[in-house]
């Protein structure tokens, strides 16, 4: 049956380097949890620690109240889907899927039923007698998925399973995985470096950087309220503008001077009077004809992308920002050289302290 | 952000203590035992004999005092030193000629649509696989003093230049070992990425210039590896110069004579000469590695090069060229097989065909045949087991220790068979290691000498098996050891077996260590061929050589079947 999992103060060292540093989180029963981060951030290392292929130097990994640190990999009862599928090349599709059941001495009749059911779930039942070498990457990935879930694992681990597929197939498989996971209610830890994929597929995401978890939360929350500058930059696109708190009252309502030009009012979660970093998504800007006293700039590049238009706008201080306008909201697209004014909605933007390490706005 | 859970206390988790315990268990696992036993075996079978060889080379004859005189004599006396020059002369010449023949042949047969590619390939492999001294012997039958061709020309009053000496040795080595260049280079040419050459053409370079600036530089490491094989095997070969060299003496022949001759034999001198040969091989190997280290490129053929269509005339010419060379190379086998059916009267061939030679062999030399197959089979089984286990630790359990293991196991690669034979004989002729005169010492020599082939092909295939396949099996609940036998070993099998078949082929044809180690009871086919030739009993020698050749052909066919027609890789 599906289990919850607690990762508690977990550390992985390679020599003096901490590949995973004090990781802490809980994955609820049936949850789809994603470890997201750039390559080398420790996400795969952490996944392999859960699987039992990497030793755990400090901390504990707990399945349903049971510490599994010292349980060898083959006794952990974890399903795993590998980046390169790791299909046994000398076994047929059927035997690949049956492999884990054989190791568990499942009776012949039950084994047949379970293998066939698993293959049906990934729509591969008519391929069961094929040899893996005759299957495409996407088909192999489906077999890998069936092989991992057929053993009814406590937890399902997936290590960048879609990275070797082409773009269209990736989106298709991502839906297949998501549906299957919900249908089986299986606790899943998924690793990817693709932020769009993570946003689309996960219940919650943990974003990692240099072995440290930066933020954990639901897709929407992470996108809208990133915990720090790294997250704001890694997830989606953000423009970072320099600002300064000029006035703040007791409730935290602050006047922030943006680029020494215009002032916005934002409610901060704590008393803070210093320089700040203002993070604004391209779609949170509003473009208008030039108005005195607002941020102004000149269109330097205009890219029509169908449902929206992406502009590069050079501000008066020389900084170039990215702004999106939805095609349905406007009657024309702006030309290179057009002079424009930029405003933004105060409740949609994020404010970080001057180091970018801490968010100053409430969730 | 705050995902911290109340810390769960687990009474069974002992923190650092349990960690330590885990480590002890980790260090006494199966694979570390394999590493430990391998080192013990190598220490006994390789390090000990060779250290005593080196030690012995510094002993004064008679008194057993430490001396440098053996080495001084070697440099000072032309009788010794000339053999070094001779060895280098024939080896360099053979390497150059082999490259001149092998390179164009490989290029033509991989890039152009000539006929009968598979047949050419098999012919070339076949000519490589039979022992060199059979080649020497058949060229004597053809071009020797009473040779078949010599006589024909003599009838017209033309006297062919003598084949004995430098010419004969170089001829046999060239025809015998050019297949290394051919096989290595065709393999490399097949796996170069076509887009590289297309890029060259796109940038305006074509024809010979493209060949010289892109194609050949890319495969230069492979060419030099092939050339190295030609050089090393030529340097190590003992049978050919012994049979066809006559007065022209090379190092291995000198070693053999120094060691074997009852009057004037000098084991200390033989040891010193052995050390010299090993040093020569090692330095050639080092030079090749140094040159190549800077010029090695890894390529994955995303798109293998296309085979070009030739016009009919050119196609015929190219095919004739390739078949011509392959036929000359294979002539030796044809000659011995035909000869084996010719009627003999004592040492003289007479008109007509018969099976007499075979009858004689069965009557007199059947023990040699059983010995050959028995010893080789035992050696192969040992090699497969050791190869499987050791290649796994070399590839998957990388550490300083396994790197050393890899290096040590490859060491016999550079040791000529005669030298290995002498080394083992000297080391194991006293208690507690009394092996001389037994079948054991022959099998030991075969395993040490041919294990590198098995290890090489096993590691090569293991590198192609993604470790995550093993992890998948473990993850699905099969313990690591069981996973090794159920998954890894099964996937490795084709590589291990094809390496083992190559080892098998070279083992049944092995002469140079057997000739030192055999006794009347443990004599093998190749030893018998050699002694029969020396006794001028050419009929029986030919019959024995034919038996070896046929066995070799069958083995190659099995190899091709096993390797899925992927061809021989060495």
Interface residues (C-beta under 8 A of the other chain):
Chain A: X6 X8 X24 X25 X26 X51 X52 X53 X55 X60 X62 X65 X66 X67 X69 X70 X72 X73 X74 X75 X76 X77 X78 X79 X80 X82 X83 X84 X86 X87 X88 X89 X90 X99 X100 X103 X104 X144 X147 X151 X215 X216 X217 X227
Chain B: X1 X3 X4 X5 X7 X8 X10 X12 X13 X18 X22 X466 X468 X469 X471 X472 X473 X474 X475 X476 X477 X478 X479 X480 X483 X487 X490 X491
